[in-house]
Amino acid sequence: MKACVIRKARELVLTEAPDPIPGPHEVLIRLEAGGICGSDLHYFFDGGAGDFRLREPMILGHEVAGTVLDVGSEVLRVAPGDRVAVDPNQPCGTCRQCRAGRRNLCDNVRFYGSAAHFPHVQGVFSERFVAPAGNCHAIPPSLSFREAACAEPLAVAFHAVARLGSVWNASVLIVGSGPIGVLIAAAARMAGAARIMVTDLIDEPLRIALAMGATEAVNVQAEPERLAAHREGRGVFDIAVEASGSAAGLAAAIESTRPGGTVLQVGTLPGGQVAAPLSRVVPKELRFAGTFRFDGEYGHAVAALASRRIDVAPLLTHEFTFGDLEQAFLTAADKRRSMKVSLRPS
């Protein structure tokens, strides 16, 4: 079968891979749609995502939906022909983090398309792949495979909002209008936030942020004074979410948050040391936290998509086949042209 393999930075190839065989508790799935994630782009351009570096060839991809082709001998809840969204997260269930209910921080997690461990966990941008039956979530015919593949980034957004506690009637700043940023805007709006400002350096993704629930969208390159005004008086926002993965974005989040507020880091910052005005955290008594992936939120994300409580149609800008693999990744990296780029085998 064909699979999309990253060998090193800028060396992404379509190659032959062995046909997967499901184990007793696994399911064989035909890939119908896979979303290209920011971490996939980091592996493509940089040879790693944050501190996770490529040390061997790896199949990319973890935002996926497909059709069940076969099931293992012990599988009862999934059947051939089912349409499913697939949770890429496979925690061990036995480490200290799992036992404490923080399965997203599992010490031994297997996560599709991740170089966090060696050997790497192969991803699912392949014609067929296997998954644990418990990771397969049924989707209705009314939900397209491309929409269903967005359950993974939406789960990231739901987990981020959960990390904030209550956002009811809060003012929220989201720095960065990529897919995660705009999905956090949608999730915060659903959770009752009163004001949601999203910032970016270009206009095109900000228009999508408005379509997804933001109440304000600010191009801080064209109109820096609009955000600067919110830093006066030690900041005004109850909550700031840094979703750009940049030191400048983190600085803006810290400066714009009011005393006693919360700053949440969700964007993947560059590996190593990052300069930020952390001296502001103490005198403003900010709560500064990180958020990583998700756990039980995946099922909630599938339900929100299926019920149309969150409509991801504005995000779905492009679709490519494996035959246009490099063009798909270059398009996904061009934020003036794309938001969420989908892949399918043919």
VMD Tcl script that draws the C-alpha trace (Angstrom):
set ca {
  {0.00 0.00 0.00}
  {1.01 3.65 -0.41}
  {2.10 5.72 2.60}
  {3.38 9.29 3.13}
  {6.81 9.03 4.77}
  {9.01 11.84 6.10}
  {12.71 10.86 5.99}
  {14.18 14.20 7.06}
  {13.35 17.87 6.70}
  {12.00 18.61 3.21}
  {12.18 14.94 2.20}
  {8.58 13.73 2.14}
  {7.94 10.77 -0.17}
  {5.08 8.53 -1.21}
  {6.36 5.00 -0.81}
  {5.26 1.40 -0.43}
  {4.58 0.13 3.08}
  {3.49 -3.30 4.35}
  {-0.23 -3.95 4.49}
  {-1.35 -3.73 8.13}
  {-3.07 -6.69 9.79}
  {-5.44 -6.00 12.69}
  {-4.87 -7.78 16.00}
  {-7.71 -9.33 18.02}
  {-8.79 -5.96 19.49}
  {-7.97 -3.82 16.45}
  {-9.74 -2.52 13.38}
  {-8.49 -2.18 9.79}
  {-9.52 1.17 8.30}
  {-9.39 2.66 4.82}
  {-8.28 6.28 5.03}
  {-10.92 8.62 3.59}
  {-9.65 11.99 4.86}
  {-6.63 13.17 6.83}
  {-6.02 16.73 8.00}
  {-2.51 18.16 7.77}
  {-1.64 19.46 11.25}
  {0.86 22.09 12.34}
  {3.06 19.36 13.80}
  {3.09 17.59 10.41}
  {4.33 20.85 8.89}
  {7.04 21.16 11.55}
  {8.29 17.66 10.69}
  {8.23 18.55 6.99}
  {10.05 21.88 7.22}
  {12.19 21.42 10.34}
  {12.66 17.67 10.80}
  {10.93 17.80 14.17}
  {8.12 19.29 16.23}
  {9.38 21.23 19.25}
  {11.74 18.92 21.14}
  {10.60 15.83 19.18}
  {13.18 15.21 16.43}
  {13.14 12.68 13.60}
  {15.58 9.83 14.07}
  {14.14 7.43 11.50}
  {11.65 7.57 8.59}
  {8.10 8.03 9.84}
  {4.63 7.97 8.31}
  {2.96 11.29 9.08}
  {-0.63 11.98 10.04}
  {-2.95 11.77 13.04}
  {-6.12 13.74 12.13}
  {-8.09 11.06 10.32}
  {-11.44 9.50 9.49}
  {-12.22 6.48 7.37}
  {-14.23 3.36 6.62}
  {-13.83 0.12 8.56}
  {-12.67 -2.72 6.28}
  {-12.13 -5.53 8.78}
  {-12.13 -6.15 12.53}
  {-10.16 -8.41 14.87}
  {-11.60 -11.55 16.40}
  {-12.44 -9.89 19.75}
  {-14.02 -6.71 18.37}
  {-17.76 -6.38 18.98}
  {-18.61 -2.66 18.87}
  {-17.25 -1.88 15.39}
  {-18.21 -3.59 12.12}
  {-16.99 -3.53 8.51}
  {-18.60 -0.66 6.64}
  {-18.78 1.64 9.66}
  {-17.76 5.27 9.14}
  {-15.43 6.35 11.96}
  {-13.31 9.17 13.29}
  {-10.18 7.80 14.94}
  {-8.66 9.05 18.20}
  {-4.86 8.96 17.64}
  {-4.06 8.89 21.37}
  {-3.12 5.52 22.94}
  {-2.04 6.02 26.58}
  {-0.61 3.05 28.47}
  {-3.14 3.24 31.30}
  {-0.65 2.13 33.95}
  {1.93 4.91 34.45}
  {1.66 7.49 37.23}
  {0.12 10.12 34.93}
  {-2.52 7.73 33.62}
  {-3.39 6.55 37.13}
  {-3.79 10.20 38.16}
  {-6.30 10.81 35.36}
  {-3.87 12.76 33.13}
  {-3.73 10.29 30.27}
  {-2.76 13.02 27.80}
  {0.55 13.26 29.74}
  {1.16 9.48 29.67}
  {4.84 8.57 30.02}
  {4.50 5.75 27.48}
  {1.87 7.14 25.12}
  {1.61 5.99 21.52}
  {0.37 8.85 19.36}
  {0.15 8.46 15.59}
  {2.89 10.23 13.65}
  {4.99 11.26 16.64}
  {8.77 11.22 17.12}
  {8.44 11.70 20.89}
  {9.77 8.17 21.44}
  {12.14 5.87 19.57}
  {11.24 3.84 17.62}
  {8.77 6.46 16.42}
  {5.03 5.81 16.35}
  {4.05 5.59 12.70}
  {1.24 7.83 11.52}
  {-1.82 7.10 9.43}
  {-1.37 8.97 6.14}
  {-1.52 5.64 4.35}
  {-4.11 3.88 2.26}
  {-4.99 1.62 5.18}
  {-4.13 1.59 8.86}
  {-5.05 -0.21 12.07}
  {-6.45 1.29 15.25}
  {-7.69 -0.02 18.59}
  {-11.43 -0.59 18.38}
  {-11.94 1.64 21.42}
  {-10.40 4.57 19.53}
  {-12.99 4.40 16.75}
  {-15.96 6.77 17.07}
  {-18.95 6.27 14.79}
  {-19.92 9.24 12.64}
  {-23.29 9.81 10.91}
  {-23.67 9.91 7.11}
  {-24.49 13.62 7.43}
  {-20.93 14.33 8.60}
  {-18.30 14.29 5.86}
  {-15.01 12.47 6.42}
  {-13.15 15.79 6.07}
  {-15.26 17.32 8.83}
  {-14.88 14.22 11.02}
  {-11.08 14.37 10.73}
  {-11.32 17.76 12.49}
  {-12.37 15.99 15.69}
  {-8.71 15.76 16.70}
  {-7.86 19.50 16.56}
  {-11.28 20.30 18.04}
  {-10.47 17.97 20.95}
  {-7.24 19.96 21.46}
  {-9.36 23.14 21.59}
  {-11.85 21.59 24.03}
  {-9.02 20.47 26.31}
  {-7.48 23.95 26.20}
  {-10.78 25.55 27.22}
  {-11.20 22.95 29.97}
  {-7.76 23.92 31.30}
  {-9.04 27.48 31.70}
  {-11.91 26.52 34.00}
  {-15.04 28.61 33.50}
  {-14.93 31.10 30.63}
  {-18.53 32.19 31.14}
  {-18.88 35.92 30.36}
  {-15.07 36.23 30.13}
  {-13.02 38.38 27.78}
  {-10.58 36.19 25.85}
  {-7.60 37.08 23.69}
  {-6.38 34.41 21.27}
  {-2.98 35.10 19.73}
  {-2.72 33.24 16.43}
  {-5.46 32.48 13.93}
  {-4.36 29.05 12.78}
  {-6.71 26.03 12.95}
  {-6.20 25.55 16.70}
  {-6.65 29.24 17.43}
  {-9.94 29.51 15.55}
  {-11.22 26.24 17.03}
  {-10.44 27.56 20.52}
  {-12.48 30.63 19.58}
  {-15.37 28.34 18.61}
  {-15.02 26.28 21.79}
  {-14.82 29.39 24.00}
  {-17.90 30.84 22.32}
  {-19.77 27.59 22.94}
  {-18.66 27.72 26.60}
  {-20.11 31.22 27.06}
  {-17.22 33.66 26.59}
  {-18.56 37.17 26.09}
  {-15.71 38.69 24.09}
  {-13.22 36.84 21.90}
  {-10.50 38.79 20.13}
  {-8.27 36.85 17.73}
  {-5.04 38.36 16.42}
  {-2.73 37.45 13.57}
  {-0.29 39.01 11.13}
  {-2.39 38.51 8.00}
  {-6.05 39.12 7.16}
  {-7.08 35.87 5.47}
  {-7.17 33.55 8.53}
  {-8.76 36.30 10.61}
  {-11.81 36.23 8.34}
  {-12.19 32.54 9.16}
  {-11.80 33.30 12.88}
  {-14.82 35.60 12.65}
  {-16.79 32.88 10.88}
  {-15.89 30.45 13.67}
  {-17.04 32.58 16.61}
  {-14.57 35.38 17.26}
  {-16.20 38.72 18.08}
  {-13.16 40.73 16.96}
  {-10.26 40.05 14.60}
  {-7.14 42.23 14.59}
  {-4.24 42.26 12.16}
  {-1.50 43.34 14.58}
  {0.95 43.95 11.75}
  {-1.35 46.38 9.95}
  {-2.94 47.87 13.10}
  {-0.57 47.30 16.05}
  {-2.22 50.10 18.01}
  {-5.47 48.10 18.34}
  {-3.82 45.46 20.53}
  {-1.43 47.91 22.16}
  {-4.43 49.78 23.57}
  {-5.39 46.66 25.51}
  {-2.01 46.55 27.27}
  {-2.58 49.87 28.96}
  {-3.40 49.82 32.64}
  {-1.58 46.47 33.05}
  {-3.80 44.64 30.55}
  {-7.53 44.11 30.16}
  {-8.29 40.52 29.11}
  {-9.43 37.95 31.66}
  {-7.77 35.20 29.61}
  {-5.09 35.12 26.92}
  {-4.40 32.02 24.85}
  {-1.09 31.90 22.96}
  {-1.75 29.80 19.86}
  {0.89 31.10 17.45}
  {3.87 29.26 18.91}
  {6.03 32.40 18.87}
  {7.91 34.30 21.55}
  {6.35 37.55 20.33}
  {2.90 36.01 20.68}
  {3.63 34.90 24.23}
  {4.85 38.40 25.11}
  {1.64 39.91 23.72}
  {-0.47 37.44 25.71}
  {1.30 38.23 29.00}
  {1.20 42.01 28.48}
  {-2.50 42.04 27.50}
  {-3.84 39.99 30.42}
  {-5.26 41.86 33.42}
  {-3.89 41.34 36.93}
  {-5.24 38.10 38.32}
  {-5.94 36.72 34.84}
  {-4.83 33.55 33.07}
  {-2.33 32.99 30.26}
  {-2.54 29.61 28.50}
  {0.24 28.39 26.20}
  {-1.11 26.09 23.48}
  {1.13 26.88 20.48}
  {4.27 24.79 20.01}
  {7.16 27.12 20.85}
  {10.61 26.60 19.31}
  {12.77 24.03 21.07}
  {15.20 25.21 23.75}
  {15.12 28.60 25.50}
  {12.41 31.13 24.62}
  {12.58 34.78 25.70}
  {9.39 36.11 27.29}
  {8.50 38.92 29.76}
  {7.91 36.53 32.66}
  {8.76 39.34 35.09}
  {5.15 40.47 34.55}
  {3.73 37.19 35.85}
  {4.56 37.88 39.53}
  {3.39 41.52 40.00}
  {0.20 40.80 38.03}
  {-0.23 37.45 39.84}
  {-1.03 35.74 36.57}
  {-1.90 32.09 36.36}
  {0.40 30.73 33.63}
  {-0.34 27.25 32.34}
  {0.29 24.93 29.43}
  {-2.06 22.58 27.64}
  {-1.10 19.43 25.75}
  {-3.24 17.39 23.38}
  {-6.44 15.99 24.96}
  {-7.96 12.95 26.61}
  {-11.70 12.33 26.95}
  {-12.46 15.43 24.89}
  {-12.17 13.48 21.63}
  {-15.59 11.90 22.05}
  {-17.08 15.29 22.94}
  {-15.53 16.74 19.78}
  {-17.09 14.05 17.58}
  {-20.47 14.67 19.23}
  {-20.20 18.45 18.74}
  {-19.40 17.98 15.05}
  {-22.15 15.41 14.51}
  {-24.75 17.64 16.18}
  {-23.49 20.73 14.30}
  {-23.00 22.62 17.55}
  {-19.65 23.44 15.96}
  {-19.47 23.76 12.19}
  {-15.94 23.38 10.82}
  {-16.90 23.97 7.18}
  {-15.19 27.43 7.13}
  {-11.87 25.72 7.98}
  {-11.89 23.24 5.10}
  {-10.11 25.15 2.38}
  {-8.28 22.53 0.26}
  {-8.19 18.82 -0.52}
  {-5.37 16.89 -2.24}
  {-4.61 13.28 -3.11}
  {-1.40 11.46 -2.22}
  {-0.25 12.11 -5.78}
  {0.07 15.83 -4.93}
  {1.72 15.27 -1.57}
  {4.33 18.02 -1.59}
  {1.90 20.55 -3.05}
  {-0.52 19.69 -0.25}
  {2.08 20.49 2.41}
  {3.22 23.68 0.69}
  {-0.39 24.82 0.45}
  {-1.02 23.97 4.11}
  {1.96 26.16 5.04}
  {0.61 29.16 3.08}
  {-1.71 30.82 5.57}
  {-2.86 33.38 3.04}
  {-4.35 30.57 0.96}
  {-5.31 27.80 3.35}
  {-6.58 26.91 6.79}
  {-7.16 23.15 6.93}
  {-5.81 21.05 4.07}
  {-7.10 17.51 3.71}
  {-5.38 14.47 2.19}
  {-6.90 11.33 0.70}
  {-5.25 8.41 -1.11}
  {-6.94 8.96 -4.51}
}
mol new
graphics top color blue
foreach p $ca { graphics top sphere $p radius 0.5 }
foreach p [lrange $ca 0 end-1] q [lrange $ca 1 end] { graphics top cylinder $p $q radius 0.2 }
display resetview
